[in-house]
Amino acid sequence: MIVQDFEKIRKNLSQIWKKGDIVQINPRHDPIFGGCLMIVDEPKTWGAIGHFRSPDDEDLIHYRVSINNAVKVGRVIHENLG
């Protein structure tokens, strides 16, 4: 019973963020990329894999962040970005 409940919770967590959501990385979590706005590419049960432009140059950064270390702030208008 407990294992089944845990699996339901895990599946629901992956729906918290969806592809195309914009999340802001917590500055306390990452002193370099904290505060950056990341576009979610792959929602995961633990958080997401996404991308953003480096604050120092034009490089595209691919990044992983957990649900505890970022906050959803919006959605992209066009899905084919990045």
Order of alpha helices (4+ residues) and beta strands (2+ residues): alpha-beta-beta-beta-beta-beta
